[in-house]
């Protein structure tokens, strides 16, 4: 099992690119990815797994390792790009961190990334579904979804200027996390082409699971909070706040939430999902 309890700070932080992940007051940088490399390069396969054999949520895309779907930009970003073949089939990319992280008792963990979408007009984005999220490492060892726990730090559908943060847990068909909808909130996204910072903070500093919190932020603005006591069960809360989770970046096409692309939906760079950095911090 590849995970780190965040009271044991990782030392393997790239000195070449450390300046791109911002300093956070009272927090230590534990791990980061700033996508240093030449244009067209693959992501660092010592840090990431490229997923190619997965279909969820009635999505249309096939995930690939092709540099037409996923590449380093050469300007220290990762670009996930949807493409459509002449046959109409869509392709895209998904990567998952090899490591997993969890906050130690009494500590706070923050996971964040700077993200932006492509510049295509809104009416050409139907079916686009970029996401920055985490899944419980226990899923890699046989625990089914949603009992493994899932924390969606950022999701967006159809290019709409709304971002979503959601938790999934317990069992399908209701449960403590109201599955399959989950426990989520949304926030407007400023209408510009700049990178925005999306962050998730798990706060265990109270040393009491009932008063621990999970918080979602856009550019430092809090927009969603969960508290241990509202779950009524320490074991369920632990699947979200006490258990190792790995990071996922993907660009889905179609699916149960956004719906399928239409005739106006454009493949290519205008509908890409671009990531400037991903970082994990601990108090």
C-alpha positions in Angstrom: 0.0 0.0 0.0 1.5 3.3 -1.1 0.5 6.0 1.3 2.0 8.5 3.7 0.8 9.6 7.1 1.4 13.3 6.9 3.2 13.7 10.1 6.1 12.0 8.3 6.8 14.7 5.7 8.0 13.5 2.3 11.4 14.7 1.3 11.2 13.9 -2.4 10.1 17.3 -3.6 11.5 18.6 -6.9 14.0 21.4 -6.2 13.8 22.3 -9.9 10.1 23.2 -9.8 9.4 23.9 -6.1 8.6 27.6 -6.7 5.4 26.9 -8.6 3.4 25.4 -5.7 2.5 28.3 -3.4 3.5 28.5 0.2 0.6 28.2 2.6 0.9 29.8 6.1 1.2 27.2 8.8 1.5 24.3 6.3 4.4 22.3 4.9 4.6 21.1 1.3 4.6 17.3 1.4 4.4 16.5 -2.3 3.9 18.3 -5.6 3.8 17.8 -9.3 4.5 20.8 -11.5 4.7 19.0 -14.9 8.2 19.9 -15.9 9.2 18.5 -19.2 9.4 19.1 -23.0 6.3 19.7 -25.0 4.6 16.3 -25.9 6.3 14.4 -23.1 4.5 11.8 -21.0 3.8 12.5 -17.3 6.3 11.1 -14.8 5.4 7.5 -14.6 7.2 7.2 -11.2 4.4 9.4 -9.8 1.4 8.7 -12.0 -0.5 5.7 -13.5 -2.1 6.4 -16.9 -5.5 4.6 -16.9 -6.7 3.2 -20.2 -9.1 0.3 -19.4 -11.9 2.1 -17.5 -15.4 3.1 -18.4 -17.7 4.7 -15.8 -20.9 6.7 -15.6 -21.9 5.8 -19.2 -19.1 8.0 -20.5 -18.3 7.8 -24.2 -14.5 8.4 -24.2 -11.8 5.7 -24.4 -8.9 6.8 -22.2 -5.5 6.6 -24.0 -1.8 7.3 -23.5 -1.5 9.1 -26.8 0.1 12.5 -26.7 -2.8 13.7 -28.7 -4.9 13.2 -25.6 -2.4 13.9 -22.8 0.9 15.8 -22.9 3.2 18.1 -21.0 2.9 21.5 -22.6 6.5 22.4 -22.3 5.4 25.4 -20.2 5.1 23.4 -16.9 1.4 22.4 -17.3 -0.4 19.1 -18.1 -2.9 19.2 -20.9 -5.7 16.6 -21.2 -7.3 17.0 -24.6 -10.5 15.3 -26.0 -10.3 14.0 -29.6 -12.9 12.6 -31.9 -12.1 10.1 -34.7 -13.8 10.2 -38.1 -15.9 7.3 -36.9 -17.3 9.6 -34.2 -15.6 7.8 -31.3 -14.1 10.1 -28.5 -10.8 9.6 -26.7 -9.3 11.4 -23.7 -7.0 10.8 -20.8 -7.0 10.0 -17.1 -4.1 9.8 -14.6 -4.0 8.6 -11.0 -1.3 9.3 -8.4 0.7 6.2 -7.4 1.0 7.5 -3.8 -1.9 8.1 -1.4 -2.1 10.5 1.5 -4.0 10.9 4.7 -3.9 13.4 7.5 -2.3 12.2 10.8 -4.4 12.6 14.0 -4.2 16.2 15.2 -3.0 17.4 11.8 -4.6 19.2 8.8 -4.0 18.1 5.2 -4.7 20.3 2.2 -4.7 19.0 -1.4 -4.9 21.6 -4.2 -4.3 22.3 -7.8 -4.4 25.2 -10.3 -6.8 24.4 -13.1 -8.4 25.9 -16.2 -10.4 24.9 -19.2 -9.9 25.5 -22.9 -11.0 28.7 -24.8 -13.7 27.2 -27.0 -17.1 29.0 -26.8 -19.6 27.6 -24.3 -21.9 26.2 -27.0 -19.1 23.9 -28.2 -18.5 22.3 -24.8 -21.6 20.0 -24.4 -20.4 16.7 -22.9 -17.1 17.9 -21.4 -16.6 16.7 -17.8 -13.2 17.6 -16.3 -12.5 16.6 -12.7 -9.8 16.8 -10.0 -10.7 14.3 -7.2 -9.6 11.6 -4.8 -10.5 8.0 -4.2 -9.9 5.8 -1.1 -6.8 3.6 -1.5 -8.9 0.8 -0.2 -10.5 0.6 -3.6 -7.2 -0.7 -5.0 -7.5 -3.5 -2.4 -11.0 -4.7 -3.0 -13.3 -2.3 -1.2 -16.2 -1.3 -3.4 -17.4 2.1 -4.3 -18.7 4.2 -2.6 -17.7 2.5 0.7 -14.0 3.2 -0.2 -14.7 7.0 0.0 -14.5 9.6 -2.7 -13.8 13.4 -2.5 -14.4 15.4 -5.6 -12.4 18.6 -5.2 -13.5 20.1 -8.6 -15.9 19.0 -11.3 -17.4 21.0 -14.1 -19.9 20.0 -16.8 -20.5 21.3 -20.3 -18.3 24.3 -19.8 -20.7 26.0 -17.5 -19.2 28.5 -15.1 -20.1 26.4 -12.0 -17.7 24.2 -10.1 -18.8 21.4 -7.8 -17.3 19.8 -4.7 -18.8 16.5 -3.5 -18.2 13.6 -1.1 -19.3 10.1 -1.7 -19.4 7.3 0.9 -21.4 4.5 2.6 -23.6 2.5 0.2 -25.5 3.0 -3.0 -29.1 4.0 -2.8 -29.0 6.5 0.0 -26.8 6.1 3.1 -24.9 8.8 4.9 -23.7 10.4 1.7 -27.1 10.4 -0.1 -25.9 8.2 -3.0 -25.6 8.3 -5.9 -25.8 12.1 -5.7 -23.3 12.5 -2.8 -23.0 15.4 -0.5 -22.1 18.4 -2.6 -22.2 22.1 -3.1 -21.4 24.4 -6.1 -19.8 27.8 -6.6 -19.7 30.2 -9.6 -16.4 30.2 -11.5 -15.1 33.6 -12.5 -15.5 34.2 -16.3 -11.9 34.4 -17.4 -9.3 32.1 -18.9 -6.9 32.3 -15.9 -6.0 29.3 -13.7 -8.1 29.0 -10.5 -7.0 27.2 -7.3 -9.3 24.4 -6.1 -8.5 23.0 -2.7 -9.7 20.4 -0.2 -8.8 20.7 3.5 -9.2 17.8 6.0 -8.9 19.2 9.5 -8.2 16.7 12.3 -6.7 19.3 14.7 -9.6 18.9 17.2 -8.6 15.3 18.0 -12.4 14.5 18.1 -13.8 12.9 15.0 -17.2 14.5 15.6 -15.8 18.0 15.2 -13.3 17.3 12.4 -14.1 19.0 9.1 -13.6 18.6 5.4 -13.7 21.9 3.5 -13.7 22.9 -0.2 -12.3 26.1 -1.5 -12.1 28.1 -4.8 -9.3 30.7 -4.8 -9.3 30.6 -1.0 -13.1 31.1 -0.7 -14.8 28.4 1.3 -17.9 27.0 -0.4 -18.6 23.6 1.2 -18.1 22.0 4.6 -18.8 18.6 6.1 -18.5 17.8 9.9 -17.9 14.4 11.4 -20.9 14.6 13.6 -23.4 14.8 10.7 -22.4 11.3 9.7 -23.3 9.7 13.0 -20.7 7.0 12.5 -17.0 7.2 13.1 -16.2 4.4 10.7 -18.0 6.1 7.8 -16.4 9.4 8.6 -13.0 7.6 8.7 -13.4 6.5 5.1 -13.3 10.1 4.1 -11.1 11.8 6.7 -8.8 9.2 8.2 -8.0 6.9 5.3 -5.4 7.1 2.5 -6.6 8.6 -0.8 -5.0 8.9 -4.2 -5.4 11.8 -6.6 -7.1 11.6 -10.0 -7.1 14.1 -12.9 -9.3 13.2 -15.9 -11.4 14.7 -18.7 -14.5 12.6 -19.3 -16.6 13.0 -22.4 -20.4 12.4 -22.1 -21.9 10.4 -19.2 -24.9 10.4 -16.9 -24.3 13.9 -15.6 -23.3 16.2 -18.5 -25.1 14.1 -21.2 -23.5 13.3 -24.5 -21.8 15.7 -26.9 -23.8 17.2 -29.6 -23.1 18.2 -33.2 -21.6 21.5 -32.0 -19.1 19.9 -29.5 -15.6 20.5 -30.6 -12.6 18.2 -30.0 -9.1 19.5 -29.5 -7.3 22.1 -27.5 -10.2 24.5 -27.2 -11.9 22.0 -24.9 -8.8 20.8 -23.0 -8.4 20.5 -19.2 -5.1 22.1 -18.2 -3.3 21.6 -14.8 -0.6 23.9 -13.6 0.4 22.1 -10.5 -0.9 19.6 -7.9 0.2 19.8 -4.3 -0.3 18.1 -0.9 0.3 20.0 2.3 0.3 19.2 6.0 0.2 21.3 9.2 
